[in-house]
Structure formats: structure tokens, C-alpha cells
């Protein structure tokens, strides 16, 4: 959500942000309508305050007349009329405020100035690590996983539908090993506090991080209006919703494992084979709160933590900065970490590390007090996957694949798995 001051004092910056996202044609009218509504709403507020002042003065006059034994019927009638006028104005004000809020929720974040313009084609690879294994001769993960008896996609589809996974034997233990490995890395080496959070959240929480209202059709929702989380970002970021933190609490670093549920995964028949796109998956999330002046450095730090996980798993990867038109709705800047999967011959995203500026904090009302006598300010929020499991497992099965069909387990993961080899 944007500061309403943008509509009043720097609407050009808001329009330019939507232009850089390639959405000015569709969102320009939304901005125009929001500007008009905000102006009309403030005019209504002035009228309400003036009539309230007049009613207060009339009430005082009634009291004075009654003390003096004078007739106050005409003033009482005026007080009632003013009350009716205030009620009507308040109703109009509330309706305009609700529409203005709805329009605000339609507007994505403004990309930071250093984010490239353009769409997906304008994404920029900043750096890479490791030597990508040639595609030739490497079998795709679904073949290897089935042969090793660790992946059972047909039964996953049978019991739940396409896009759901069954891991078996060492495959199930691999998932459990990755949970412990990623959480230990985040907490023991990078200083995150581990939290365990609900897999169901309320509408306010989904709205706070930007999933609602725009992406409601992509979510799984229960009959009592609770949502299965698409990522632990939602409950972890909302831990401090409607709270004011102390400056000494920042930066705050939190990590959580969760299962994630996304209805849109695998839509339109794209990348539906194997583990590339699934509806339910496991992920360890990294979330940071920071003061605004530290947000840029915090994004680099967060990204380095996700990169460290890939290096320890000995998986070649690259880091891209997303162009404005490819940046997520709530994000102001995003780095995508893509791992090389030689069996499918593609770079696969395993983590998006983003800074949201105060966009989420305004929606969730998360603030901090810079000093004892200072006015609270909105924190800046950041998050990234550390890491998402399905594509990480794809890369492990394909990059570390041996000629005999077995898969070597990276050194860092062996103590968690209790095995040196899959197969």
C-alpha cells in the first residue's frame, strides 16, 4: 500500500512506477480515480468537522439557554439537523474511503530506481557460481527418482491430483534432511530466529503481505475464510502486525519451515511434468525487518544467505535482478536465484529475494520507534526462500547424478540424511 501523500504531493512518481512496470495503461485510470477520491474525501472531512464544530457550539448554546430559563427549541432543532447532515456526510465519507482503499490495494509497489526497465527479457544476470553440467546424457529427475524408488508421482496424482508429490524411503528422508539443514544454516550460521507458524491464516494476514485481494483466486481457502499459506512469508511477516517495535529490535531476522499451497502452480500446462511446478511444496523462508536506511544492505545480506545454501549443496546457480515488469506485485526489487538442472536443461528459480520497502508494513501496520520521543515509522520488510525444495531436489538428482543411476549426496547434507548416496 502506498502513502496517500504520493497522490497529493508526488503523483508523478506513482505514475512513473506503474509505467516502468508496463502497467500505466491499465493502472493510470486507477491512479486518477484515487486522486479524485482522496481530494473529495478530504473535502468531505472538512465539511464534517465544520458541522461538528457548529453542532458543538449549538449544544453549548442549548445548555446556556436552559441554565438561563430561555427557550432552546430552535437551537435543539438546528442541532438535530446538523446531526442528520453529519450522518449523511459520514456515510458518503465512509463509502469514498472504502473505494479509495480498494483502489490502493490494486496498485503494486513502485520499483526502486536501480531496477531495470522492461519485462522478463530485460532481466539481468549479475553473477554466477559453479560450472553447469552439460545436458547430454543426464536423465530428468522424474526418471531417476522413480528408478531409485524415492519419487512416486502417479500415486500423488491418484490421492490428490496432478501437481501433488509423494516422496518415499530415502526421498522422504531427503525432505526431512533439507528442513533441518536449511534451518540450521539460517539459525546457527546466519543468526535467524526460528519460528513455527500456522499453515492457515486469516484474510487480514493475506492482505498484509499483498496476496489479497489481487491473488485470491490463486489461494486455497476454507469455508470459514482461512487461507492455506502460499509461503511462510505470510504468517512470519504478520507476527508483528499492528505493533510498534523498538529501534533496538532491528534488524530482525526470522526463519520458518512450512508447507506451501498454490493453486496456480502448473497452470496452462506449462512445466507440469515432475517437480517443476506443483501445488503443494516445502520451503524454508527467510524474513527480515529493518530500518529504511538499512534496507539496501539487508537485501544483499539476505541474498547472500540464500546463495550460501546453494554453494553448500554444490549446485551451480546464477543471480538475476528482475526488471520492473517482471517484479512481483509487492516487491520494490527482487533477485532471483536460479539453479542449473541439466536433466531438463533449464535454469530453475529456487529463491526470490525481495525488498518491499514499506509497502507491506503499511498494509500490515508494522512500525518501529527510532527514539524514545520520536514518532513511529514503518519498517521495511524483506524475504527470500532459503530454499524452496522441489527445484532444489530436481537439481540435486540431476546435477549429482552418476552414470550408474545413483546420486551423490553433497558433503554438507550427508550428516542430515545419514547416507552418502541416493540409490
N, C-alpha and C positions, 0 to 999 in steps of 0.2 A: 504494500500500500504506500502511496506517495503522500508526502507532506502537502496539505492543501495550499501552503504558501507558494508552491510551484504554479498553481493555477492563477494566483494573484500577482506574483512577482517575477516569475521566470517561466512562463508557459512555453516560450520558445525552446527551452531545454527539454521539456517534456515531449514536444512535437519532434524535436530532432532525435531524441532517443527512440521514438517509435519509427521514425524514418530510417534510422540505422538498422533497426530490426526488420525493415522491409514491410512494416505494417501501418504506415501512416494513412494509406488509402482507407483501410478498414477502421482504424482507431482514431483518425483525425476527427471524425464526427463525434466520437465518444468524448474526446477532449473538449471539443466545442460545447457540447451539451453540458458537460460537467462544469465548465467555466460559467455558463449562464446560470445553472442551478446554484452554484456557490454564491454568485452575486445576488440572485433573487432570495436565497436563503438568508443571507446576511441582512438584506433589506427587511425581510420579514422579522428577523430577530430585533432589529431596531424598532420596528413598529410595536412588537410585543413588549419590549422594555419601556417604550414611551407610554403605552396604555397601562402597563403595570404601575408605572410611577403615578399616572393620573388616578388609577383606582386606589392606590395607597393614600394619595392626597385626599381623595373623596372620602375614604374610610375615616381618616383623621378628622375631616370636616363633620362627618356624621357624629363621631364621638364628641366633638366640641359642642355641636348644637344640642345634643342630648343632655350634656352637662349643664348647658345654659337654659334648658327647658324649651328650646326652639323646635319648630317643625323641621324634620330632616327627610321627609318623604321624597322630595325631588332629588336629593343627593343620593338617597338609597337606590332610587330608580336608575340614576346615572351609573352608580356602582355596579348594578346588575347588568346594565347594557355593556359597560366596559368588560365585565367578566365574560359575557357572551362573545364579545369581539375578540377577547384574548383567546378563548377556547377555539374559535374558528381559525384564528391566525396560527395557533399552536398546531392545529390539525394539518394545516397547509405546510407549516414548517416541518413537521414530522414526516410528511409524505415526501417532501423535497429532500430532506436529509437521507431518507431510506433510498431514494433513487440515486442520489449522489454517491452514497456508499456502494450501491450496486455497480455504478459506473467505475468507481475507483477499483473495485475488485476485477474489472475487465482489463485494466491496464497493467502490462508486465513491467518489470523493473527496467530502469534505464541502464544500458551497458556503460561500463567505465570508459573513460576517454581512450585508453590504450587497447581496447578491444577492436580487432579489425572489422571493417565494414563488409557486408556481403552475407551470402548464405553459406551452406556447407562447403561449397567449392573454395571459399576464402579462408577456411581453417588453416592454421599454420603449425607445422611440426617444429617444435622448439628444440628438442633433443631426443636422443635415443640411447638405449643401453643394451648390450649383448649383441650376439650375432644371430640373426634369424635363420633358422634351419630351413634348408631347401624343401620345397613342397614335394618333390619327386620321391616316391616310394613310401611316404608316410601315410598310414591309413587314418581315416577320420575317427574321432573319439567314439562314435556310436558303435563302430565295428570292434574296436579294441575293448571297449567297456563290456560289450556283450560276450566277447570271447573269454575275457577274464572273469566273467560272472559277477561283475561289480555294478553293472548298469542294466536295469530291466525296464525299458521304455514301454514295451507292449502292455505289461501289467499295470504300469502307471496310468496308461490311457484307458485300460479296462475299468479300473476302480474309480477314476476321477474324470478322465477325458484327456484330449490332446493337450500337451503343454504341462503335464504333471509327471514327476520323476519318482522312480523307486530305485534307491541305492541298496545294494546287498553285500553282505560279508565285509570284505576289505573296503568296498565302496562306501558303505555306511560308516565304517570306522574312519575313512578318509575325511568325511564331512565333519565328524566329531573332532578329528585331529586338527582340521583347519580352524574350527571355532576356537579351540584352546590356543593354537599357535598365534592366530591374529590378535586375540585378546591379550595374551601375554606380551606380545610385541608392543602393543599400544600402551599397556599399563606399566610394564617393567622397564622398557627402553625409552618410551616417548612421553611418559608422565600423565597419561589419561586416567581418569577415574572411571572404573567400570560400573555400569548401572544395568539393572534388569528391568525392562519396561513392559507394559501391556501390549498385546498384539491387536487389541481393539481400542479405538479412540473415538471420542465424540466429535461432533460436527465442528465445534469451536477449535479443536486441535487441528483438524484438517484444513480449516480456513486459515489458521495462524501461520502455517508454513507454505500456503499457496496452492495446495491441492484442490481446494474448493474455493469458489464454485466452479471454476473453469473445467476441472478434470473429473467431475463427479461421475461421469459415465464410464470412466476407466477404473473405478473403485468397486470393491465388493462391499456391500452394505447389508446390515442385518435389518430385521423387521422393527427393531427398536432404535434404529437410526445410529447404530455404532458401525464404524468402518474398520475392516481389516487393513492393517497398515501396509502401504506400498514400500515403506522403508522405515527403519528406526529413527531416521531424521525427525519424523513427525512427533512421536512421544518424547524423544530426548530434547528437542528444541523447545517443546511446550512445558518442560519441567518447571520453568520459571516464568510462565505466562502470568501476566498481571502482578508481577513482583518488581521490587526495586532492589538491585544488588548494590553492594559497596564497591568502591573502586578497587579495593584490595582483593576482591573476588576475581578480578580479571587479570590476565586472560583465564578463562575456564575451559578445561578440556575434558570431554566426556566421551565414552565409547560404550557401545552396546551391540550384542549379537541379537539378531531377530530373524524370524522367517518373514518374508515379504510377499505380498499378494498384489498382482497387477493384471487386470482384465485385458488390457490392450496388448499384452505381450504376444507376439506371434500373429498379430493381425494381418489380414490381407495376404496370407500365405507366404510371407517373407521369412526366410531363415527358420522354418518350422521344424527341421529335422534335428535330432539330437538335443543338445542342451543350449543351443544358441539363444533361443527365445522361449521362455517358459512362464507359466502363470504364477507359480509358487517357487521361491528360491530362498537360499540362506545368504546372509550378508552380515559383516561386522561394519558398523558405521562409526565414523569419527565426527564429532561435533565440537565446535569451538565458539565461545562468546568472547568478544574483545571490544576494547575502546576503539572508536572510529579511526584515530590516528595510527593505530597498530594493525589495521585490517590487512593492508597490502603485504606486510611481512608475515602475518599469520597465514595468509593463503599459501605463500611459498613454503612455510613450515609444514602446514597440513599436507601439501602435495608431496613433500619430501618423505613424510611418514608413509604415505601410500606407496611411493616408489620403493622404499626400503623393503616392504613386504614382497614385492616382485623380485627384487635383487636376491633376497634370501631364498626364494623359491627357484632362483636361477632361470628366470623366464625373460627372454628378450622383450623389450617394450619400447614404446615411444610416447612422448608427451606432446599433446596438441593444445593450442589455445583456440577456443571456438570463436568463430566470427559472430557478430551481433545477431545475424539472422538465424544462427544455429544454437544460440544460447537459450537455456531453459527459461521458462516464464518468470520465475522468482529471482534468477541469478543476475548479478551485475557483471560477473566474469567467471569463466569456467575453464579449467584444464581437464581434458580427457586423457586418461592413461589407457593405452591400447596395448594388449599383449598379442604376440605373434602366435598364430595357431597353424602350423604347417600342414596338418591333415586336411583342413578345409581351405587352406591357402588364403587366409584373411587376417587382418588386424581386428581384434575384438576388444571393445571397451569393457574394462573391468572396474574402472573407477572414474567418477566425475567429481572433481574437487572445485568447489564454488564458494565465492563470497557473495553475500546477499545485501551488503551494506545494511541499512536499517529497514529494508523492505519487509522482512519477516517480523522484525522486532516491533514495527508499528502495528502490524496486523495482530500480533500476539501480546502487545503492550509489555515488552520486556525492557526494562530501563536499569540504569545504574546512576549512582550519585557520585560525581567526580570528587567532591569535597564535602565536609560537614555542613556547610551553609550554602552549597551550590544547588541549583535546580537540576533535577534528574534529566538525563539524556538517554536516548535509545542506544542500546548496544548494537554492535554489528555481529551478525551470525555467519558462520561458515560451516560447511560439512563436506565430507567425502567418504567414499567407500574404502574400507581398508581390510579386505576387499570383498567384491561380490563373488560367490562361489561357483556358479555354473560355468562361466567362461574361464575362470581360473582353473577349474578341473579339466576343461577342454584342453587348455594349454599344457597342463601337466601331463595328460595322457598322450598328447601328440608330440610335444617338444622333447620329452624324456623317453619317448618310445624306443625300444630296442628292436633289432632285426628279428629276434625270436618271438616277438609279440608281447614280451613283458615290458614293464615301465619302471624305470629307475626312480627312486624317491629321493628328492633333494636332501642334503645333509641336515639342514635346519628342521626339516619336518619329520625325520626318522624317529627321534625320541617320542614324539606325539603319536605317531602311527604304530610304533612298535614293530616296524618292518623296514627293510631296505629296498624292497621290490614289491610292485604290484604284479602278481602272477607267479 
